[in-house]
Amino acid sequence: MVNLKLNAIKTALIAVTLTMLAAVNVFAASKKGESEVVVRRVDSNNLIRLRVYIDGKNAGSLKVGETSIFKIKNGDHTIYVGFEDYQARSTEVSQFTSSNERFIFSITDTSIVLVRQESIAAIMATKAAKGKKGEKGTDEDDDFQDQEIQAYVSTVQGAFDTATKNVKKGAKITIINVDSDVLTEGDFVLEELTTMASHSNKKFTVIDRRKVEAYRAANHQPLTRYENDYLISLGELLGANYVITGRLNGDGQFRRLRIRVLDVKTGYLVGSASAPL
């Protein structure tokens, strides 16, 4: 009985100590006046290295699949991506204001997308709670491999696999766009679909989306056109066998990702998928 009481007291003391340490860490993080920028490269173009520019200054370069963390002072900032060999911008400039926060960006050689923004104090509190439970984790796990994001990406992968089930192996495909009421989410899913197509075991040839964007800009075409005739003519122009489009809409439990695959030659819908997000 005495031993049980002693163990209970020790457990209580450990819990109090962890709580105090968490409070100190949160206070220290907020007192620093610093924020973090996490940048992850998700494209599959191994031929080039990309440079990250924060407030117009070179912050470092990234290979395919690499992730970097940059410390910044609180305040107004800009971030964009350029090519390593020359300073021409490859993405639009993204503007954000930091206040003891972590900003997680997903980048490719054509886009930069803010995936998540979160309070550093909340991060520290979550880590402290995990510590109480004896759970372990790494920064990368917290940033990119937590259960919520993995479940989301798995859903997108499942929808892509279902929609492209009847697409021939080695086919040339182009992913036109993923229309969404949340622009950053649409961009994120579009990049994920492009990466999935590039790494598919069906050995797809994925036509560079910059060709699609250049054509639409030259012809003043909107980003959201789903008429089959337009998609087929665009696919023919790009030399694609199949055209893929996506749409994200709905709220809460009704939010869904819908994917359509058109055969450019026949004009028929050869695949589709609807997945809850």
SEDRENKE-828335 format. One record per residue (C-alpha): residue number from 1; residue in one letter; y negated, z negated, x. Coordinates in Angstrom, 3 decimals, padded with zeros to 6 digits. Example, Ala and Ser with C-alpha at 12.3 -4.5 7.8 and 13.67 -1.06 7.14 Angstrom:
<recs>
- 1;A;004.500;-007.800;012.300
- 2;S;001.060;-007.140;013.670
</recs>
This chain:
<recs>
- 1;M;000.000;000.000;000.000
- 2;V;-002.370;-000.877;002.845
- 3;N;-001.616;002.412;004.578
- 4;L;-002.304;004.316;001.376
- 5;K;-005.683;002.616;001.004
- 6;L;-006.554;003.349;004.641
- 7;N;-005.621;006.995;004.196
- 8;A;-007.772;007.204;001.074
- 9;I;-010.728;005.683;002.939
- 10;K;-010.264;008.118;005.855
- 11;T;-010.159;011.059;003.445
- 12;A;-013.339;009.889;001.734
- 13;L;-015.124;009.443;005.088
- 14;I;-014.091;012.933;006.218
- 15;A;-015.372;014.426;002.966
- 16;V;-018.724;012.631;003.322
- 17;T;-019.022;013.758;006.947
- 18;L;-018.309;017.396;006.054
- 19;T;-020.879;017.244;003.267
- 20;M;-023.506;015.843;005.643
- 21;L;-022.725;018.494;008.270
- 22;A;-022.990;021.223;005.672
- 23;A;-026.380;019.910;004.586
- 24;V;-027.573;019.822;008.206
- 25;N;-026.346;023.376;008.808
- 26;V;-028.036;024.664;005.672
- 27;F;-031.263;022.912;006.629
- 28;A;-031.107;024.309;010.149
- 29;A;-030.461;027.826;008.870
- 30;S;-033.400;027.674;006.481
- 31;K;-035.684;026.087;009.084
- 32;K;-035.123;028.869;011.608
- 33;G;-036.935;031.394;009.446
- 34;E;-034.316;033.975;010.322
- 35;S;-032.178;036.378;008.352
- 36;E;-029.198;038.571;009.218
- 37;V;-028.583;042.270;008.836
- 38;V;-024.910;043.274;008.831
- 39;V;-024.251;047.002;009.262
- 40;R;-020.818;048.545;008.808
- 41;R;-020.057;052.220;009.515
- 42;V;-017.648;053.668;006.941
- 43;D;-017.610;057.430;007.565
- 44;S;-014.875;059.240;009.508
- 45;N;-016.933;061.509;011.803
- 46;N;-015.638;060.506;015.248
- 47;L;-017.653;063.243;016.947
- 48;I;-020.946;061.363;016.793
- 49;R;-022.314;057.873;017.373
- 50;L;-024.996;056.562;015.075
- 51;R;-027.978;054.420;016.005
- 52;V;-029.424;051.744;013.746
- 53;Y;-033.211;051.470;013.707
- 54;I;-034.752;048.262;012.362
- 55;D;-038.542;048.351;011.952
- 56;G;-038.550;051.594;013.908
- 57;K;-036.840;050.067;016.957
- 58;N;-033.377;050.958;018.242
- 59;A;-031.110;048.022;017.359
- 60;G;-027.849;049.483;018.691
- 61;S;-025.249;052.179;018.093
- 62;L;-022.035;052.183;016.055
- 63;K;-018.756;054.067;016.299
- 64;V;-016.657;054.835;013.221
- 65;G;-015.331;051.604;011.694
- 66;E;-017.574;049.302;013.759
- 67;T;-019.656;046.455;012.377
- 68;S;-022.733;044.864;013.972
- 69;I;-024.840;041.847;013.042
- 70;F;-028.561;041.740;013.838
- 71;K;-030.903;038.745;013.623
- 72;I;-034.354;039.364;012.140
- 73;K;-037.356;037.207;011.265
- 74;N;-038.152;036.596;007.625
- 75;G;-040.553;039.123;006.131
- 76;D;-040.813;042.818;005.290
- 77;H;-038.521;045.223;007.154
- 78;T;-037.263;048.793;007.264
- 79;I;-033.892;050.135;008.351
- 80;Y;-032.526;053.638;008.805
- 81;V;-029.828;055.448;010.751
- 82;G;-030.229;058.232;013.308
- 83;F;-028.001;060.143;015.693
- 84;E;-027.428;058.742;019.176
- 85;D;-028.251;061.961;021.052
- 86;Y;-031.609;062.555;019.377
- 87;Q;-033.983;060.539;017.223
- 88;A;-033.977;062.715;014.111
- 89;R;-033.342;060.544;011.053
- 90;S;-030.010;061.094;009.349
- 91;T;-030.747;058.773;006.398
- 92;E;-033.675;057.792;004.257
- 93;V;-035.606;054.666;005.223
- 94;S;-034.502;051.574;003.291
- 95;Q;-037.108;048.829;002.774
- 96;F;-036.305;045.177;002.155
- 97;T;-037.865;041.715;002.321
- 98;S;-035.858;038.907;003.896
- 99;S;-036.109;035.171;003.324
- 100;N;-033.205;033.320;004.935
- 101;E;-030.754;035.912;003.649
- 102;R;-027.936;038.142;004.789
- 103;F;-028.161;041.861;004.009
- 104;I;-024.954;043.905;004.216
- 105;F;-025.415;047.656;004.660
- 106;S;-022.787;050.384;004.563
- 107;I;-023.719;053.478;006.602
- 108;T;-022.537;057.024;007.229
- 109;D;-024.130;059.932;009.054
- 110;T;-025.949;060.841;005.830
- 111;S;-026.559;057.606;003.924
- 112;I;-027.393;053.922;004.112
- 113;V;-026.464;051.695;001.166
- 114;L;-027.256;048.023;000.564
- 115;V;-023.857;046.665;-000.499
- 116;R;-024.764;042.997;-000.874
- 117;Q;-027.643;040.550;-000.397
- 118;E;-026.993;036.819;-000.292
- 119;S;-028.619;033.535;000.621
- 120;I;-027.672;032.071;004.004
- 121;A;-027.788;028.612;002.430
- 122;A;-025.223;029.730;-000.138
- 123;I;-023.049;031.163;002.649
- 124;M;-023.165;027.883;004.538
- 125;A;-022.360;025.906;001.400
- 126;T;-019.364;028.166;000.715
- 127;K;-018.099;027.716;004.272
- 128;A;-018.514;023.953;003.948
- 129;A;-016.528;023.986;000.713
- 130;K;-013.781;025.983;002.421
- 131;G;-013.787;023.467;005.243
- 132;K;-013.196;020.638;002.792
- 133;K;-010.182;022.475;001.417
- 134;G;-008.875;023.207;004.897
- 135;E;-009.334;026.951;004.438
- 136;K;-010.038;029.204;007.389
- 137;G;-011.860;032.502;007.562
- 138;T;-013.917;034.751;009.807
- 139;D;-017.349;036.265;009.307
- 140;E;-015.743;039.676;008.798
- 141;D;-013.458;038.228;006.136
- 142;D;-016.467;036.693;004.392
- 143;D;-018.498;039.899;004.618
- 144;F;-016.064;042.663;003.848
- 145;Q;-012.541;041.501;003.162
- 146;D;-012.930;038.866;000.503
- 147;Q;-010.783;039.243;-002.571
- 148;E;-013.534;040.593;-004.810
- 149;I;-014.465;043.531;-002.559
- 150;Q;-010.840;044.306;-001.743
- 151;A;-009.987;044.389;-005.449
- 152;Y;-012.947;046.677;-006.116
- 153;V;-012.033;049.125;-003.333
- 154;S;-008.371;049.049;-004.409
- 155;T;-009.431;050.019;-007.934
- 156;V;-011.450;052.949;-006.583
- 157;Q;-008.478;054.000;-004.427
- 158;G;-006.145;053.848;-007.413
- 159;A;-008.489;055.959;-009.529
- 160;F;-008.826;058.534;-006.743
- 161;D;-005.049;058.742;-006.253
- 162;T;-004.479;059.188;-009.993
- 163;A;-007.176;061.843;-010.374
- 164;T;-005.957;063.884;-007.380
- 165;K;-002.250;063.596;-008.179
- 166;N;-001.991;067.306;-009.073
- 167;V;-004.295;068.551;-006.303
- 168;K;-002.383;070.628;-003.757
- 169;K;-001.783;069.301;-000.267
- 170;G;-004.250;070.659;002.274
- 171;A;-006.700;071.793;-000.412
- 172;K;-010.413;072.132;000.253
- 173;I;-012.296;069.665;-001.930
- 174;T;-015.897;068.664;-002.429
- 175;I;-017.039;065.409;-004.013
- 176;I;-020.275;066.276;-005.789
- 177;N;-021.565;062.867;-006.822
- 178;V;-020.880;059.564;-008.538
- 179;D;-023.458;059.130;-011.267
- 180;S;-024.343;055.477;-011.891
- 181;D;-026.935;053.324;-013.612
- 182;V;-026.921;051.281;-010.375
- 183;L;-027.854;053.704;-007.587
- 184;T;-026.546;051.619;-004.683
- 185;E;-023.190;051.133;-006.397
- 186;G;-022.869;054.851;-007.064
- 187;D;-023.647;055.629;-003.414
- 188;F;-021.127;053.051;-002.242
- 189;V;-018.329;054.457;-004.419
- 190;L;-019.246;058.007;-003.359
- 191;E;-018.875;057.061;000.312
- 192;E;-015.602;055.255;-000.376
- 193;L;-014.207;058.292;-002.204
- 194;T;-015.258;060.567;000.665
- 195;T;-013.543;058.296;003.185
- 196;M;-010.402;058.084;001.036
- 197;A;-010.288;061.866;000.718
- 198;S;-010.715;062.300;004.480
- 199;H;-007.822;059.935;005.185
- 200;S;-005.545;061.057;002.347
- 201;N;-001.925;061.794;003.257
- 202;K;-002.431;065.079;001.396
- 203;K;-004.477;066.291;004.398
- 204;F;-007.456;067.384;002.307
- 205;T;-010.272;069.339;003.915
- 206;V;-013.420;067.583;002.687
- 207;I;-016.482;069.827;002.591
- 208;D;-019.562;068.137;004.048
- 209;R;-021.711;066.830;001.207
- 210;R;-024.853;067.774;003.098
- 211;K;-024.061;071.362;002.104
- 212;V;-023.989;070.275;-001.526
- 213;E;-027.297;068.420;-001.178
- 214;A;-028.921;071.357;000.630
- 215;Y;-027.851;073.745;-002.144
- 216;R;-029.137;071.487;-004.900
- 217;A;-032.441;070.944;-003.112
- 218;A;-032.921;074.681;-002.559
- 219;N;-032.120;075.459;-006.190
- 220;H;-033.909;072.437;-007.685
- 221;Q;-030.714;071.201;-009.289
- 222;P;-030.589;067.582;-010.578
- 223;L;-028.095;065.084;-009.201
- 224;T;-026.317;064.694;-012.523
- 225;R;-025.028;067.998;-013.903
- 226;Y;-021.552;067.988;-015.352
- 227;E;-021.372;071.417;-016.994
- 228;N;-018.134;073.053;-015.850
- 229;D;-019.758;076.433;-015.190
- 230;Y;-022.267;074.863;-012.806
- 231;L;-019.601;072.856;-010.983
- 232;I;-017.316;075.872;-010.635
- 233;S;-020.092;078.102;-009.284
- 234;L;-021.092;075.375;-006.836
- 235;G;-017.472;074.985;-005.734
- 236;E;-017.137;078.742;-005.207
- 237;L;-020.318;078.816;-003.146
- 238;L;-019.034;076.029;-000.916
- 239;G;-015.567;077.529;-000.564
- 240;A;-013.848;074.623;-002.320
- 241;N;-010.561;074.780;-004.209
- 242;Y;-011.397;071.690;-006.259
- 243;V;-014.596;069.920;-007.327
- 244;I;-014.620;066.166;-007.912
- 245;T;-017.247;064.245;-009.892
- 246;G;-017.516;060.586;-010.844
- 247;R;-019.387;058.368;-013.241
- 248;L;-019.959;054.596;-013.380
- 249;N;-021.151;053.038;-016.612
- 250;G;-020.735;050.135;-018.988
- 251;D;-021.312;046.401;-018.511
- 252;G;-019.093;043.438;-017.752
- 253;Q;-015.505;043.928;-018.851
- 254;F;-016.411;047.384;-020.193
- 255;R;-017.670;048.753;-016.860
- 256;R;-015.535;051.668;-015.718
- 257;L;-015.231;054.297;-013.015
- 258;R;-014.336;057.750;-014.329
- 259;I;-013.276;060.594;-012.040
- 260;R;-012.779;064.261;-012.968
- 261;V;-011.185;067.020;-010.861
- 262;L;-011.824;070.692;-011.659
- 263;D;-009.843;073.650;-010.324
- 264;V;-012.520;076.069;-009.109
- 265;K;-010.317;079.148;-009.545
- 266;T;-009.159;078.512;-013.117
- 267;G;-011.929;076.233;-014.368
- 268;Y;-009.322;073.850;-015.775
- 269;L;-009.443;070.077;-015.562
- 270;V;-006.415;069.265;-013.375
- 271;G;-006.924;065.555;-012.994
- 272;S;-008.854;062.581;-014.303
- 273;A;-008.871;058.814;-014.110
- 274;S;-010.591;055.904;-015.843
- 275;A;-010.465;052.509;-014.153
- 276;P;-012.033;049.151;-015.112
- 277;L;-014.300;047.552;-012.512
</recs>
